[in-house]
Amino acid sequence: MKRQKRDRSSVLFNRGFTAGLVGKSKDECPVTLGDLRNHWLSGWREGREAHWDGQSGVSAIHINPSLH
């Protein structure tokens, strides 16, 4: 059975969210291209907000509605 590839923008958003959640700097963004970088940074910002709201670990990822 073939696996369906996920949209690159959603993958970058999720990785940015995880990076923000654990407190990494936005300077650690691995992407240099404009639109793709924006997806990572959007995820990073939401991850930082989740971190500031006291969410952490896997539970924060599961309750964040924008990641579904």
PDB file of N, CA, C and O in Angstrom:
ATOM      1  N   MET A   1       0.837  -1.171   0.000  1.00  0.00           N
ATOM      2  CA  MET A   1       0.000   0.000   0.000  1.00  0.00           C
ATOM      3  C   MET A   1       0.892   1.248   0.000  1.00  0.00           C
ATOM      4  O   MET A   1       1.839   1.345   0.780  1.00  0.00           O
ATOM      5  N   LYS A   2       0.581   2.178  -0.868  1.00  0.00           N
ATOM      6  CA  LYS A   2       1.376   3.397  -0.953  1.00  0.00           C
ATOM      7  C   LYS A   2       0.979   4.359   0.156  1.00  0.00           C
ATOM      8  O   LYS A   2      -0.188   4.461   0.535  1.00  0.00           O
ATOM      9  N   ARG A   3       1.984   5.060   0.663  1.00  0.00           N
ATOM     10  CA  ARG A   3       1.716   6.089   1.655  1.00  0.00           C
ATOM     11  C   ARG A   3       1.512   7.417   0.935  1.00  0.00           C
ATOM     12  O   ARG A   3       2.210   7.736  -0.027  1.00  0.00           O
ATOM     13  N   GLN A   4       0.559   8.168   1.414  1.00  0.00           N
ATOM     14  CA  GLN A   4       0.299   9.472   0.825  1.00  0.00           C
ATOM     15  C   GLN A   4       1.280  10.488   1.425  1.00  0.00           C
ATOM     16  O   GLN A   4       1.436  10.575   2.643  1.00  0.00           O
ATOM     17  N   LYS A   5       1.928  11.241   0.555  1.00  0.00           N
ATOM     18  CA  LYS A   5       2.846  12.268   1.034  1.00  0.00           C
ATOM     19  C   LYS A   5       2.049  13.442   1.579  1.00  0.00           C
ATOM     20  O   LYS A   5       1.034  13.847   1.013  1.00  0.00           O
ATOM     21  N   ARG A   6       2.535  13.978   2.694  1.00  0.00           N
ATOM     22  CA  ARG A   6       1.886  15.151   3.253  1.00  0.00           C
ATOM     23  C   ARG A   6       2.417  16.394   2.561  1.00  0.00           C
ATOM     24  O   ARG A   6       3.541  16.425   2.058  1.00  0.00           O
ATOM     25  N   ASP A   7       1.597  17.389   2.552  1.00  0.00           N
ATOM     26  CA  ASP A   7       1.960  18.678   1.985  1.00  0.00           C
ATOM     27  C   ASP A   7       3.174  19.229   2.728  1.00  0.00           C
ATOM     28  O   ASP A   7       3.199  19.229   3.958  1.00  0.00           O
ATOM     29  N   ARG A   8       4.170  19.693   1.998  1.00  0.00           N
ATOM     30  CA  ARG A   8       5.409  20.195   2.602  1.00  0.00           C
ATOM     31  C   ARG A   8       5.144  21.349   3.562  1.00  0.00           C
ATOM     32  O   ARG A   8       5.814  21.469   4.588  1.00  0.00           O
ATOM     33  N   SER A   9       4.179  22.194   3.238  1.00  0.00           N
ATOM     34  CA  SER A   9       3.894  23.325   4.113  1.00  0.00           C
ATOM     35  C   SER A   9       3.380  22.862   5.472  1.00  0.00           C
ATOM     36  O   SER A   9       3.740  23.453   6.490  1.00  0.00           O
ATOM     37  N   SER A  10       2.552  21.827   5.517  1.00  0.00           N
ATOM     38  CA  SER A  10       2.056  21.339   6.808  1.00  0.00           C
ATOM     39  C   SER A  10       3.170  20.650   7.597  1.00  0.00           C
ATOM     40  O   SER A  10       3.206  20.743   8.824  1.00  0.00           O
ATOM     41  N   VAL A  11       4.064  19.969   6.913  1.00  0.00           N
ATOM     42  CA  VAL A  11       5.202  19.346   7.594  1.00  0.00           C
ATOM     43  C   VAL A  11       6.073  20.423   8.233  1.00  0.00           C
ATOM     44  O   VAL A  11       6.490  20.288   9.384  1.00  0.00           O
ATOM     45  N   LEU A  12       6.345  21.489   7.489  1.00  0.00           N
ATOM     46  CA  LEU A  12       7.168  22.574   8.033  1.00  0.00           C
ATOM     47  C   LEU A  12       6.464  23.276   9.187  1.00  0.00           C
ATOM     48  O   LEU A  12       7.105  23.635  10.175  1.00  0.00           O
ATOM     49  N   PHE A  13       5.170  23.474   9.074  1.00  0.00           N
ATOM     50  CA  PHE A  13       4.419  24.078  10.172  1.00  0.00           C
ATOM     51  C   PHE A  13       4.549  23.237  11.430  1.00  0.00           C
ATOM     52  O   PHE A  13       4.822  23.763  12.509  1.00  0.00           O
ATOM     53  N   ASN A  14       4.356  21.933  11.296  1.00  0.00           N
ATOM     54  CA  ASN A  14       4.440  21.026  12.446  1.00  0.00           C
ATOM     55  C   ASN A  14       5.833  21.034  13.062  1.00  0.00           C
ATOM     56  O   ASN A  14       5.968  21.031  14.286  1.00  0.00           O
ATOM     57  N   ARG A  15       6.856  21.043  12.237  1.00  0.00           N
ATOM     58  CA  ARG A  15       8.225  21.082  12.764  1.00  0.00           C
ATOM     59  C   ARG A  15       8.515  22.407  13.452  1.00  0.00           C
ATOM     60  O   ARG A  15       9.197  22.441  14.476  1.00  0.00           O
ATOM     61  N   GLY A  16       7.999  23.498  12.892  1.00  0.00           N
ATOM     62  CA  GLY A  16       8.151  24.798  13.531  1.00  0.00           C
ATOM     63  C   GLY A  16       7.418  24.853  14.859  1.00  0.00           C
ATOM     64  O   GLY A  16       7.930  25.408  15.832  1.00  0.00           O
ATOM     65  N   PHE A  17       6.217  24.279  14.905  1.00  0.00           N
ATOM     66  CA  PHE A  17       5.440  24.236  16.139  1.00  0.00           C
ATOM     67  C   PHE A  17       6.217  23.495  17.222  1.00  0.00           C
ATOM     68  O   PHE A  17       6.310  23.956  18.360  1.00  0.00           O
ATOM     69  N   THR A  18       6.766  22.356  16.858  1.00  0.00           N
ATOM     70  CA  THR A  18       7.531  21.560  17.824  1.00  0.00           C
ATOM     71  C   THR A  18       8.757  22.328  18.309  1.00  0.00           C
ATOM     72  O   THR A  18       9.074  22.305  19.498  1.00  0.00           O
ATOM     73  N   ALA A  19       9.440  23.003  17.402  1.00  0.00           N
ATOM     74  CA  ALA A  19      10.619  23.787  17.780  1.00  0.00           C
ATOM     75  C   ALA A  19      10.230  24.914  18.735  1.00  0.00           C
ATOM     76  O   ALA A  19      10.930  25.157  19.717  1.00  0.00           O
ATOM     77  N   GLY A  20       9.137  25.595  18.463  1.00  0.00           N
ATOM     78  CA  GLY A  20       8.671  26.660  19.342  1.00  0.00           C
ATOM     79  C   GLY A  20       8.224  26.148  20.684  1.00  0.00           C
ATOM     80  O   GLY A  20       8.428  26.803  21.706  1.00  0.00           O
ATOM     81  N   LEU A  21       7.619  24.986  20.690  1.00  0.00           N
ATOM     82  CA  LEU A  21       7.117  24.389  21.917  1.00  0.00           C
ATOM     83  C   LEU A  21       8.242  24.059  22.887  1.00  0.00           C
ATOM     84  O   LEU A  21       8.084  24.196  24.100  1.00  0.00           O
ATOM     85  N   VAL A  22       9.365  23.628  22.358  1.00  0.00           N
ATOM     86  CA  VAL A  22      10.483  23.258  23.238  1.00  0.00           C
ATOM     87  C   VAL A  22      11.423  24.436  23.501  1.00  0.00           C
ATOM     88  O   VAL A  22      12.430  24.282  24.191  1.00  0.00           O
ATOM     89  N   GLY A  23      11.097  25.609  22.955  1.00  0.00           N
ATOM     90  CA  GLY A  23      11.846  26.808  23.272  1.00  0.00           C
ATOM     91  C   GLY A  23      13.017  27.137  22.371  1.00  0.00           C
ATOM     92  O   GLY A  23      13.870  27.947  22.734  1.00  0.00           O
ATOM     93  N   LYS A  24      13.071  26.517  21.195  1.00  0.00           N
ATOM     94  CA  LYS A  24      14.159  26.838  20.272  1.00  0.00           C
ATOM     95  C   LYS A  24      13.967  28.235  19.688  1.00  0.00           C
ATOM     96  O   LYS A  24      12.847  28.739  19.600  1.00  0.00           O
ATOM     97  N   SER A  25      15.057  28.837  19.299  1.00  0.00           N
ATOM     98  CA  SER A  25      15.036  30.163  18.704  1.00  0.00           C
ATOM     99  C   SER A  25      14.517  30.092  17.272  1.00  0.00           C
ATOM    100  O   SER A  25      14.729  29.099  16.575  1.00  0.00           O
ATOM    101  N   LYS A  26      13.835  31.151  16.838  1.00  0.00           N
ATOM    102  CA  LYS A  26      13.365  31.170  15.452  1.00  0.00           C
ATOM    103  C   LYS A  26      14.538  31.269  14.483  1.00  0.00           C
ATOM    104  O   LYS A  26      14.376  31.003  13.292  1.00  0.00           O
ATOM    105  N   ASP A  27      15.707  31.644  14.974  1.00  0.00           N
ATOM    106  CA  ASP A  27      16.906  31.681  14.132  1.00  0.00           C
ATOM    107  C   ASP A  27      17.359  30.288  13.702  1.00  0.00           C
ATOM    108  O   ASP A  27      18.194  30.150  12.809  1.00  0.00           O
ATOM    109  N   GLU A  28      16.807  29.264  14.337  1.00  0.00           N
ATOM    110  CA  GLU A  28      17.155  27.882  13.994  1.00  0.00           C
ATOM    111  C   GLU A  28      16.301  27.329  12.856  1.00  0.00           C
ATOM    112  O   GLU A  28      16.348  26.132  12.572  1.00  0.00           O
ATOM    113  N   CYS A  29      15.531  28.179  12.213  1.00  0.00           N
ATOM    114  CA  CYS A  29      14.694  27.755  11.096  1.00  0.00           C
ATOM    115  C   CYS A  29      15.579  27.172   9.994  1.00  0.00           C
ATOM    116  O   CYS A  29      16.505  27.840   9.532  1.00  0.00           O
ATOM    117  N   PRO A  30      15.309  25.943   9.568  1.00  0.00           N
ATOM    118  CA  PRO A  30      16.160  25.288   8.571  1.00  0.00           C
ATOM    119  C   PRO A  30      15.850  25.683   7.129  1.00  0.00           C
ATOM    120  O   PRO A  30      16.532  25.229   6.211  1.00  0.00           O
ATOM    121  N   VAL A  31      14.839  26.515   6.914  1.00  0.00           N
ATOM    122  CA  VAL A  31      14.380  26.841   5.566  1.00  0.00           C
ATOM    123  C   VAL A  31      14.739  28.289   5.228  1.00  0.00           C
ATOM    124  O   VAL A  31      14.601  29.186   6.059  1.00  0.00           O
ATOM    125  N   THR A  32      15.201  28.498   3.998  1.00  0.00           N
ATOM    126  CA  THR A  32      15.556  29.849   3.583  1.00  0.00           C
ATOM    127  C   THR A  32      14.604  30.414   2.533  1.00  0.00           C
ATOM    128  O   THR A  32      14.617  31.619   2.282  1.00  0.00           O
ATOM    129  N   LEU A  33      13.792  29.582   1.925  1.00  0.00           N
ATOM    130  CA  LEU A  33      12.856  30.035   0.892  1.00  0.00           C
ATOM    131  C   LEU A  33      11.648  30.724   1.525  1.00  0.00           C
ATOM    132  O   LEU A  33      11.103  30.225   2.509  1.00  0.00           O
ATOM    133  N   GLY A  34      11.230  31.844   0.982  1.00  0.00           N
ATOM    134  CA  GLY A  34      10.185  32.707   1.527  1.00  0.00           C
ATOM    135  C   GLY A  34       8.934  32.034   2.037  1.00  0.00           C
ATOM    136  O   GLY A  34       8.689  32.038   3.243  1.00  0.00           O
ATOM    137  N   ASP A  35       8.118  31.446   1.143  1.00  0.00           N
ATOM    138  CA  ASP A  35       6.833  30.873   1.555  1.00  0.00           C
ATOM    139  C   ASP A  35       7.011  29.704   2.510  1.00  0.00           C
ATOM    140  O   ASP A  35       6.286  29.598   3.499  1.00  0.00           O
ATOM    141  N   LEU A  36       7.963  28.830   2.228  1.00  0.00           N
ATOM    142  CA  LEU A  36       8.179  27.683   3.104  1.00  0.00           C
ATOM    143  C   LEU A  36       8.696  28.129   4.465  1.00  0.00           C
ATOM    144  O   LEU A  36       8.323  27.565   5.494  1.00  0.00           O
ATOM    145  N   ARG A  37       9.554  29.143   4.468  1.00  0.00           N
ATOM    146  CA  ARG A  37      10.050  29.685   5.741  1.00  0.00           C
ATOM    147  C   ARG A  37       8.892  30.263   6.557  1.00  0.00           C
ATOM    148  O   ARG A  37       8.854  30.118   7.779  1.00  0.00           O
ATOM    149  N   ASN A  38       7.957  30.912   5.880  1.00  0.00           N
ATOM    150  CA  ASN A  38       6.798  31.479   6.579  1.00  0.00           C
ATOM    151  C   ASN A  38       5.950  30.405   7.249  1.00  0.00           C
ATOM    152  O   ASN A  38       5.420  30.636   8.335  1.00  0.00           O
ATOM    153  N   HIS A  39       5.810  29.237   6.627  1.00  0.00           N
ATOM    154  CA  HIS A  39       5.056  28.139   7.241  1.00  0.00           C
ATOM    155  C   HIS A  39       5.750  27.683   8.513  1.00  0.00           C
ATOM    156  O   HIS A  39       5.095  27.476   9.535  1.00  0.00           O
ATOM    157  N   TRP A  40       7.071  27.523   8.463  1.00  0.00           N
ATOM    158  CA  TRP A  40       7.821  27.093   9.650  1.00  0.00           C
ATOM    159  C   TRP A  40       7.688  28.136  10.759  1.00  0.00           C
ATOM    160  O   TRP A  40       7.450  27.789  11.916  1.00  0.00           O
ATOM    161  N   LEU A  41       7.841  29.416  10.404  1.00  0.00           N
ATOM    162  CA  LEU A  41       7.766  30.480  11.400  1.00  0.00           C
ATOM    163  C   LEU A  41       6.363  30.611  11.998  1.00  0.00           C
ATOM    164  O   LEU A  41       6.223  30.929  13.179  1.00  0.00           O
ATOM    165  N   SER A  42       5.336  30.371  11.199  1.00  0.00           N
ATOM    166  CA  SER A  42       3.966  30.396  11.723  1.00  0.00           C
ATOM    167  C   SER A  42       3.779  29.292  12.765  1.00  0.00           C
ATOM    168  O   SER A  42       3.191  29.513  13.824  1.00  0.00           O
ATOM    169  N   GLY A  43       4.280  28.123  12.451  1.00  0.00           N
ATOM    170  CA  GLY A  43       4.228  27.022  13.411  1.00  0.00           C
ATOM    171  C   GLY A  43       5.031  27.338  14.660  1.00  0.00           C
ATOM    172  O   GLY A  43       4.605  27.036  15.775  1.00  0.00           O
ATOM    173  N   TRP A  44       6.199  27.948  14.469  1.00  0.00           N
ATOM    174  CA  TRP A  44       7.058  28.305  15.600  1.00  0.00           C
ATOM    175  C   TRP A  44       6.338  29.286  16.534  1.00  0.00           C
ATOM    176  O   TRP A  44       6.380  29.136  17.755  1.00  0.00           O
ATOM    177  N   ARG A  45       5.672  30.296  15.941  1.00  0.00           N
ATOM    178  CA  ARG A  45       4.950  31.278  16.757  1.00  0.00           C
ATOM    179  C   ARG A  45       3.836  30.611  17.566  1.00  0.00           C
ATOM    180  O   ARG A  45       3.662  30.904  18.749  1.00  0.00           O
ATOM    181  N   GLU A  46       3.087  29.715  16.927  1.00  0.00           N
ATOM    182  CA  GLU A  46       2.016  29.030  17.650  1.00  0.00           C
ATOM    183  C   GLU A  46       2.584  28.110  18.719  1.00  0.00           C
ATOM    184  O   GLU A  46       1.989  27.957  19.785  1.00  0.00           O
ATOM    185  N   GLY A  47       3.727  27.500  18.443  1.00  0.00           N
ATOM    186  CA  GLY A  47       4.386  26.656  19.435  1.00  0.00           C
ATOM    187  C   GLY A  47       4.848  27.453  20.640  1.00  0.00           C
ATOM    188  O   GLY A  47       4.739  26.990  21.775  1.00  0.00           O
ATOM    189  N   ARG A  48       5.365  28.656  20.397  1.00  0.00           N
ATOM    190  CA  ARG A  48       5.787  29.527  21.504  1.00  0.00           C
ATOM    191  C   ARG A  48       4.578  29.932  22.341  1.00  0.00           C
ATOM    192  O   ARG A  48       4.651  29.949  23.570  1.00  0.00           O
ATOM    193  N   GLU A  49       3.468  30.258  21.684  1.00  0.00           N
ATOM    194  CA  GLU A  49       2.252  30.613  22.421  1.00  0.00           C
ATOM    195  C   GLU A  49       1.787  29.436  23.285  1.00  0.00           C
ATOM    196  O   GLU A  49       1.402  29.622  24.439  1.00  0.00           O
ATOM    197  N   ALA A  50       1.825  28.241  22.725  1.00  0.00           N
ATOM    198  CA  ALA A  50       1.430  27.053  23.483  1.00  0.00           C
ATOM    199  C   ALA A  50       2.364  26.865  24.679  1.00  0.00           C
ATOM    200  O   ALA A  50       1.917  26.510  25.769  1.00  0.00           O
ATOM    201  N   HIS A  51       3.642  27.098  24.476  1.00  0.00           N
ATOM    202  CA  HIS A  51       4.621  26.976  25.560  1.00  0.00           C
ATOM    203  C   HIS A  51       4.314  27.988  26.661  1.00  0.00           C
ATOM    204  O   HIS A  51       4.330  27.648  27.844  1.00  0.00           O
ATOM    205  N   TRP A  52       4.036  29.227  26.272  1.00  0.00           N
ATOM    206  CA  TRP A  52       3.733  30.277  27.250  1.00  0.00           C
ATOM    207  C   TRP A  52       2.424  29.997  27.987  1.00  0.00           C
ATOM    208  O   TRP A  52       2.255  30.399  29.138  1.00  0.00           O
ATOM    209  N   ASP A  53       1.506  29.311  27.319  1.00  0.00           N
ATOM    210  CA  ASP A  53       0.229  28.957  27.951  1.00  0.00           C
ATOM    211  C   ASP A  53       0.347  27.738  28.856  1.00  0.00           C
ATOM    212  O   ASP A  53      -0.639  27.303  29.451  1.00  0.00           O
ATOM    213  N   GLY A  54       1.542  27.194  28.960  1.00  0.00           N
ATOM    214  CA  GLY A  54       1.773  26.073  29.865  1.00  0.00           C
ATOM    215  C   GLY A  54       1.633  24.704  29.242  1.00  0.00           C
ATOM    216  O   GLY A  54       1.752  23.694  29.936  1.00  0.00           O
ATOM    217  N   GLN A  55       1.383  24.650  27.957  1.00  0.00           N
ATOM    218  CA  GLN A  55       1.289  23.356  27.294  1.00  0.00           C
ATOM    219  C   GLN A  55       2.698  22.839  27.048  1.00  0.00           C
ATOM    220  O   GLN A  55       3.626  23.621  26.837  1.00  0.00           O
ATOM    221  N   SER A  56       2.854  21.540  27.077  1.00  0.00           N
ATOM    222  CA  SER A  56       4.174  20.990  26.797  1.00  0.00           C
ATOM    223  C   SER A  56       4.062  19.572  26.257  1.00  0.00           C
ATOM    224  O   SER A  56       3.056  18.890  26.452  1.00  0.00           O
ATOM    225  N   GLY A  57       5.097  19.157  25.589  1.00  0.00           N
ATOM    226  CA  GLY A  57       5.204  17.789  25.103  1.00  0.00           C
ATOM    227  C   GLY A  57       4.147  17.402  24.092  1.00  0.00           C
ATOM    228  O   GLY A  57       3.589  18.242  23.387  1.00  0.00           O
ATOM    229  N   VAL A  58       3.889  16.115  24.042  1.00  0.00           N
ATOM    230  CA  VAL A  58       2.973  15.544  23.062  1.00  0.00           C
ATOM    231  C   VAL A  58       1.547  16.040  23.283  1.00  0.00           C
ATOM    232  O   VAL A  58       0.791  16.191  22.322  1.00  0.00           O
ATOM    233  N   SER A  59       1.170  16.295  24.532  1.00  0.00           N
ATOM    234  CA  SER A  59      -0.199  16.737  24.803  1.00  0.00           C
ATOM    235  C   SER A  59      -0.506  18.062  24.119  1.00  0.00           C
ATOM    236  O   SER A  59      -1.640  18.280  23.693  1.00  0.00           O
ATOM    237  N   ALA A  60       0.472  18.949  24.002  1.00  0.00           N
ATOM    238  CA  ALA A  60       0.256  20.233  23.339  1.00  0.00           C
ATOM    239  C   ALA A  60       0.014  20.039  21.853  1.00  0.00           C
ATOM    240  O   ALA A  60      -0.788  20.758  21.257  1.00  0.00           O
ATOM    241  N   ILE A  61       0.683  19.096  21.261  1.00  0.00           N
ATOM    242  CA  ILE A  61       0.517  18.835  19.836  1.00  0.00           C
ATOM    243  C   ILE A  61      -0.872  18.275  19.572  1.00  0.00           C
ATOM    244  O   ILE A  61      -1.498  18.624  18.571  1.00  0.00           O
ATOM    245  N   HIS A  62      -1.367  17.405  20.461  1.00  0.00           N
ATOM    246  CA  HIS A  62      -2.672  16.778  20.258  1.00  0.00           C
ATOM    247  C   HIS A  62      -3.833  17.732  20.468  1.00  0.00           C
ATOM    248  O   HIS A  62      -4.881  17.562  19.845  1.00  0.00           O
ATOM    249  N   ILE A  63      -3.676  18.741  21.336  1.00  0.00           N
ATOM    250  CA  ILE A  63      -4.798  19.644  21.571  1.00  0.00           C
ATOM    251  C   ILE A  63      -4.758  20.880  20.704  1.00  0.00           C
ATOM    252  O   ILE A  63      -5.695  21.677  20.742  1.00  0.00           O
ATOM    253  N   ASN A  64      -3.715  21.069  19.927  1.00  0.00           N
ATOM    254  CA  ASN A  64      -3.646  22.239  19.058  1.00  0.00           C
ATOM    255  C   ASN A  64      -4.449  21.957  17.799  1.00  0.00           C
ATOM    256  O   ASN A  64      -4.030  21.131  16.989  1.00  0.00           O
ATOM    257  N   PRO A  65      -5.595  22.618  17.604  1.00  0.00           N
ATOM    258  CA  PRO A  65      -6.479  22.314  16.473  1.00  0.00           C
ATOM    259  C   PRO A  65      -5.883  22.646  15.115  1.00  0.00           C
ATOM    260  O   PRO A  65      -6.305  22.063  14.117  1.00  0.00           O
ATOM    261  N   SER A  66      -4.926  23.551  15.035  1.00  0.00           N
ATOM    262  CA  SER A  66      -4.380  23.911  13.732  1.00  0.00           C
ATOM    263  C   SER A  66      -3.467  22.832  13.172  1.00  0.00           C
ATOM    264  O   SER A  66      -3.083  22.898  12.004  1.00  0.00           O
ATOM    265  N   LEU A  67      -3.115  21.853  13.970  1.00  0.00           N
ATOM    266  CA  LEU A  67      -2.231  20.791  13.487  1.00  0.00           C
ATOM    267  C   LEU A  67      -2.993  19.599  12.934  1.00  0.00           C
ATOM    268  O   LEU A  67      -2.379  18.641  12.465  1.00  0.00           O
ATOM    269  N   HIS A  68      -4.316  19.640  12.980  1.00  0.00           N
ATOM    270  CA  HIS A  68      -5.096  18.490  12.494  1.00  0.00           C
ATOM    271  C   HIS A  68      -5.596  18.727  11.115  1.00  0.00           C
ATOM    272  O   HIS A  68      -6.270  17.869  10.546  1.00  0.00           O
TER     273      HIS A  68
END
